[in-house]
Amino acid sequence: MDFSDLDILDEFFGMGDDSNPFMMLIWILPIILFVFYGQRIQLIITSGDIKKKLGQLEQFRNDSRSELIEYIKKDLAVKDDVTQKLDRIFDYFTIMPIDIDPNGIIPKIHRLIRSRVLPFIMEQAEALKDAIPAFKLGQPIGDGIGPLVVGEMMLDTKKQKVEFETVYSESKFEGRKLILLKAEGPFATVGRPAEATEFLVEKYKPDIVVMVDAALKLEGEDSGTVSQGFGAAIGGIGTDRFKIEELATKFDIPIFSVVIKQSVKEAITLMKKEIANQTENIKSQVHEMITDNTANGQTVLVIGVGNTLGVSQ
């Protein structure tokens, strides 16, 4: 038999015949379906994707919780059952003060954060479970690049406690007096840089302030990119920056900054090589900034901002 002249599509679907009712249904039904139910279909697809992501977040939370509980019981040798206490910490919440009247809102928020900082840290730790191993092993994280730079500058100097989990020391550089400030390492803390800065400014009357901190990189930027700027480089919800800016205004002190670009994930996980390798470059830029903006005999306050986990001084 010769099948060369047989058109399968034409025989079964009538592709060559515009009046074929079956073919009309094939084309018209999807159009009607999407006109009337298109948004609902999109909603179903989007909801499914959201449920999937929420399931992943829930899994991250459970894994982090289990790993943390196991670490506390095994490595810290805690005898009592800490599971219930940790669960209460995980579920803890903080109600921010009313901000309709902005007068006095900063001191209120500042007091609140000082009393309850922990839930915010736990929320981030649960969302990004990759941060847990670095915290367990006491290894430096990306956010610690500022304390790492200033910590190296503090080597062979006498350290003094200036505030809760915050230390400073004195040093010299090309005829300038350097006041070096960072959180007290090597445990995980950001210290209290605003209160410490207030004390040191009152005591030493520095001519300039230089701040070294991690900064969020933009899409397409390379991790470890170093940039210089003017102004207080310090993250958080703004209470520390507010207090430091108030001090700078009150005493007429210019604030210079050196920032190291990285992603949010890189900031709270093990410090990447390309970030750690910038330490000497950052130190060199800080020294250059000091010589360019001060004269012989003047005083400079250098602040290493960030979590000093795994970074001594």
Summary of the structure (lengths in Angstrom):
residues: 313
radius of gyration: 29.0
end to end distance: 91.3
largest distance: 105.7
contacts: 929
relative contact order: 0.14
helix: 51%
strand: 16%
